[in-house]
Amino acid sequence: MHSLFEMSMPWWEFVLRAVVVYAAVLVLVRLTGKRTVGQFTPFDLLLVVLLGNAVQNSLIGEDVSLLGGLILAATLLGLNWSVGFLTARSARADRWIEGEPVVLARDGEVLLRVLRRENVSRADFESAKRKSECDDDAKIAIAVLETSGAITIIQRDKP
């Protein structure tokens, strides 16, 4: 029972490890683009599971104590809350962490280079069109890849 609370490193090292890993993973996820978060596929789920496993040792080291795990959990939750707090109050931080919406189509013209750059397949774009009940590219006033990864399509006004 005593080993549940006996940590193999000081408490502050858990906090430091959590901060470094959280920041590194946040930057890496941000660099991979919006689609990773918004369009969750089975491959994305696999990536999340493997990513969690990959950073586990960086977080916990050799420690297997209950207290060490609780310190890590509290630190990660606190970091996540702090990022939400910061992005809600700072437009600059929000743009850096969440990114900005990207125009995928305008005035009936689909921007294929932008689709490729943002890793949005034509099939995903067509699916978004169907969800918006838009059956023709010519009817698109604007299509936007939101920071959430969702594609918003606004159709032109009907004459």
N, C-alpha and C positions, 0 to 999 in steps of 0.2 A: 504494500500500500504506500509506503514511503517513497518508492521509485516513481509514483505517479506525479509527484510534485518536485522531484529532484532534477533540476535542469543541468545540462552538460555545458552550458555557456551562460554568461550573464544576460539578464532580461533585455538590456539595451541592444545586444547583438541581434536578438530576434526582431526588434523594431527596425534596426538599421538594415538587416537583410530584407525585411518586408518592403521597406521604402525603396530600396534599390531595385528589387525584382519588380515591384509594382510599376515603377517609373519606366524601367526597360521594356516591360511587356506592353505598357500603354503606348510608348513610342513605336514599338514594332507593329502593334495592331493598327495604330493610326497610319503608319506608312503603307500598310497593305491595302488601304482604301475603304470606302464606305460600304461596298457590296459585301464585305466579309461579315459585317454586323447585321445588315438589313435583310439579306437574302440567305438565310441559314439553310444549307443543304446538308445531306448526310456526311459529306466530306468535311464540311465546316465543323460539324459535331465531333468528328474524329479528331480534327485538328485541336479543338478545345480540350478534349480528353488527353491527348498526347502532350499538349502544351502544359497542362496542369501537372502531368507526370514528370515532364522535363525540368520544370522549375522547382519541383518539390524539394530536392536535396539542397538547392540554393537557398531555400527558405528555412528549412528545418535543420540542415547540417546532420549531425549524428544524434541529435536530441530526439527522444521518443516520449518525453514527459507530457502529461495532460496540461500542465501549466504552460509549457512552451507553446503547445498548439493553441491554447486559449489566448496567449499574448499575440501570436501571429494572426489569429482570426480577428481579434479586436483591432489590431493595427491595420489590417487590410480593409476592414469595414470603415474604420476611421478615415483612411486615405480615400476610399471611394466616396464617402460623405463629403470630405473636403474638396474633392474635385468637382462634385455636383454644386457645392456651395460657391466655389470659385467661378465656375462657368455660368452660374445664374447671375453673378454680379459683375462679371468682366467680359465685355464683348470680345476683347483681344484674346483672352484665355479661351473663350468659347470657340472662336474661329480656329485657334491653334489645336485644341483638343478635339472638338467635334468636326471641324472642317467647314466648308461652305458648300451650298447647293451648286450643282453643275448643270448647265443647260445641255440637254441631249438632242433636242430638236426645236426648231423655231420656224414658224410660218410654213409648215408642211415639209420642211427639209430636215431629214434625219442626219445628224452629224456623226457619220460613221467613225471618223477618227477619234472623236470624243468617246463614243461607245467603247472602242478598243482600248483607249487610254484608261478608262474607268473600269475595264473588265466586265462590261455589261454585254451579254450575248444578244444577238438579234432575237433569239427565242424569248429571253427575259423581257426585252423591249416589247415584243409582240404580245406577250402575256399581260403586260401592264396596259397595253392598248385595249385588249379585250376587257380587262377589269374596268376600264374607263368607258367602255362601249364606244370605242373609236375604231371604225373598221377601215380607215384609209389614212395614210400618212398626210395627205393633202388637207385633212380636217384638223390637224394639230396646229394650235396657236403656239403652244410651248409645252415641252416635256422637260422635266427637271428631275435629276437624281438628287434626292434629299439627303441631308446629313445622316439620316437614319438608315439609308440604303434603299428606301422605297422610291419608286418612280411615280411622279405626279404628272398627269397629262391633262392639259386644259385645251378643250376644243375651240375652234373658231366659232364665232356667232353664225348661226344659220341665216342666209339671206332671206 
